[in-house]
Amino acid sequence: MNTTATDPFFDVPRTTRATSEGPVELPILYRNVRSVVALFTVPKQRASELLVGTGLKPAPLGLGRAVVALALYEYLDTSVGVYNEVGTAIFALRENETATPLAFLDLLRPPTARRLGMYVVDLPVTTAAANAAGREIWGYPKFITAIPFQLTGHKFDSAVLDPTGDSEIFRISGTFGAGISAQPLSLMTYTRKDGALIRTHVDVRGPVQLCAPGSLTLRVGASKHGMATRLRSLGLDGARPRVVMVTDKFQSLLHEGTIVR
C-alpha cells in the first residue's frame, strides 16, 4: 500500500500544535499499524455510571446492555514515533439525543456526520510524546506504561502493566476464531478537556478481519490503578468479547478535535 507523500489519503493540509514534549503536526499520520479491537456488551447501568458528568449516555443495545470497545494498537510507523496504545471506550450519545438500538446504524455514516461516538475512558500509551499530545491537544485520558503486544496468526496476547511495575492492570489473551473480510470503521471519539466536550474524527483504511472471539478472554490483574477499577466496575474481569476486529494493515488520520456546542 502506497504511503508516500503523493498518497491522497496522507496528502492533506497540516497544522502544528505545541506540546510539552515538542511540536506535533495535525492530523497525526498512522502509516503502519497492527490492531485488535474486542467488542464487549456490559450492563447499561454500569456504563452509565462511568459517563456521569460527561454530558453523554450509553448508546443502548437493547435488553439493558451497552457496548464497550477495548482497542489495542501496535503503531509501527507514525508521525509521532513508534509506540503502543490501548483504549477503553463506551459507545455513547449526547444526553439530549434519542437513544434506541437503531442508533448503531449511525456507524454507517461518515464520522463527521455521526451522533454516535466512543467516549474514551482510559488510553495508556508507551511514550512521553504520545502521552503529551493526547492529553494536551484532545484531553485523552492517557498515562505512560508498558504495553506488550503479540499477534501471531489467530493467537493474541497483550496486557497493560501498572505504571509502578508491580502488577498487571489487565491481560487479554487467547486464540480468536475464523473471520470474514470487512471494511474498517472510521471513528468519532468524545473526550473532555478544560470542561468542554470534544469530538474528534479518525479516518481509517485497510483490510479488517471480523472474527469470532474463540478463547480470547480479558482478565483484570491485581492492580489498584484506576483503569483496573473501571474495568472491574464494567464487569469485564473474566469477560469474553462478542466479536473481534483484527488487522495488520491499518492506517489512519487523527484529526484535531472540535468543541461540541
N, C-alpha and C positions, 0 to 999 in steps of 0.2 A: 504493500500500500504506500503510495507516494506521500511523504511527509515534508517535502521541501517547501521553501517559501512560495513556490508557484502553485502549491496545492490550494484550491479555493477554500477548502474547509479551514485552513490555518491562515490564509492570506486575508486578514481582517484588520481594520483600524485598531490601534492600541494606544493606551494612555499609561502614564506612570504614576504610581502611588508610593508615598514614602512609608516605611515601617521601621520599627526599632532594630530590625535585622538587615536594613538596606532597602533600596528601591525595588518595587515589583511592577512588572508590566501586566496590564489587564487588556483583554482576558488572559488568564493563565492558560498555557497550551499544554495539553497532556498527549504526547505523541505515541507512547508505547506503554500500555497498562495491562496487567492481568488482574482480574477481579472475580470475586464470588459474592453474590448477593442472595441472602437467605431471607425469605418472607415468612413471618410467623403471624398467627392470629392470637389475640390476647383478649381478656375481658375488657369491654369498653370502659367500665368504671376505672380500671387500673390505669388505662391510657389517659383518661380524663384528669386523673389526679396529677399527672406529670405536666399537664397543659394549663393548670391553674395559673392565672396571671399573664398568660401569653397572648390573650385575645383570640385563641384558637380552640377548636374542639375536635375530637377524633372523627374521621370520616367513618360512618357506620358500615359494617359489612353485612349486618343482619344477625339475628339471634344474640344480640348483646355483645358482639365481637368487634374488634378493631384490628387494623393491620400495622405491624411493626416490621421494619426492614433492618437487617444487620448487614451492612455493606463493608467488604474487606477488599482493600486495594493494595497492589504492589506497583508503584509508579517507577518504571524503569527509565523513562526519558520524558522530562517535563521542563518548562521554562523556569521552574523554581527548584530544580535539583531532583535528585533521586531520594525517594522516601516511601514509607508505608503508612497507611491510614486505615482506620476503622470508624464507621459511623453507625450509630443507633438513631433511627428516625421513625416518627409516628406519622402515618398518613393523616392529614388534618385539613380542615376547612376553617375559614374565619367564623367567629361566633354568630354573625348575622346572616350566614348563608344557609340555604336549605340543605339538610343532611338526610340523604336517603342512600340505600345501597347503589343506586344508579349513579351516584357521584363519582364512582370509579371509572365510568365511561369518559370522564373528563381527561383521563390519561391518554386518550386518543387524540387530543388536541395538541397543537404546538405549546411548549412551555410558557411562551409569552401570553397565551390566551387562557391559561388554566386558572381555575379556582382551587382545585385540589393540589396541595403541596405536601412536602415532607418536613415536619418540624424536627430539627436536628437536636437530639437530647445530649449526646456525647460524641466527640470526634477526636480521639487520640491520634497523634502523629509521632514520627520518629526524629524529626529535625526541628531546630530552633527557627529556621527560616519559614517553614510551613506553618509552624505554630503562630509566629508573629503575624504573618499575612492573614491567616484565617481569623484570628481574634481581633486584630486591629482594623481590618477592612470590612469584614462581614459580621463580626460578632459571633463567629462559630465557637462553640464550647470546646476548644482544643486544650490538650495538655500533652507533654512530651513523655514518651516512654518507649520501651522495646516492644516490637510487634513482629514476631516471627511469622513467616508466611511460606507454606509449602503446598504447591499444587502440582500433582503428577498424575496425568490422565484423569480418572474419576476419583482419585484419592486426594483428600484435602485435610490439612492440619494447620491451624492458626490460633493465635492467642494474643491477648493484651495483658502485659505484665503490670503489676502495681509499680508506680514510679519509685517506690522505696526499694524495689528488687526483692522484697521478702515473700511475695506470693503472686498468684495469677488473679487478675480481675475476672477473666473467663478464658475458656478454651473451647473451640468448635472444631470437631474432627469427625472423620468417618469417610465412607465411600458413597457418593451420590449415584443415583440410578441413571437409567437411559434417558436420553434427551432428544429434543427436536429443535431444528433451527428456528430462530425467532429474530425479530427486529429489536435493536437496542431501544431502551426507553430513555429519552431525554428527560431532564429533571427540572423541577421547580422546588427550591427549598425555602423554608421560613426560618429566620433566626431573630433574636432581639439584640439590639445594640443601642446603648445610651437611651434606653427607654422606648425606642421605636421598633416597630415590626418591620423586618427587612425581607423582601422576596428576591431570590436570585435564580437566574436561569442557567442551566448547564446543557449545552448542546453536545450530543454524543453520536458516535458512529462505530461500526464494527460488528462482525457476526457474533451472535449470542446463542448459547445452547440453553434451552429451558428444560431443566432436569427434575426427575423425581428425587425426593430427599434421600432415599436409601437409608443408610445408617447414620447420616450426619446428625450430630447431637451437640447442643450447646450446654456447657456446664460452668456455672459460676464458681469461682475459686474462693479461697479463704479471705481474700482482700476485704478491707473495710472502706475502700475507696468509694466515692460517690457513684461512680459508674457501676460498680458491683451492686451497690444498694439499689440503684434504679433498675438494673436487670432483674434482681430478685423481686422488686415491687411489681414488675410487669408479669411475673410468674414464668420467667424464661429459664430458670435453672432446671436443667434436665429436659428442656423442650426440644422437639424436632420441628424443622421448618415444614411448611406446606408445599413449597416449591423452591427451587434454587436456580439462579441465573448465573451462568459461568461463561467467561470469555478470556482468551489470552491475546486478543487483538482489539482492545478497547482504546478509543481515542475520544478526547473531549475538549471543550472550551468552557472554562469557568468565568462567567461574566461578572462585572461589578453589580452589586445589589442596588435595589431602589427601595425607598421608604414607602410603605403601604399607607395610603391616605384614607 
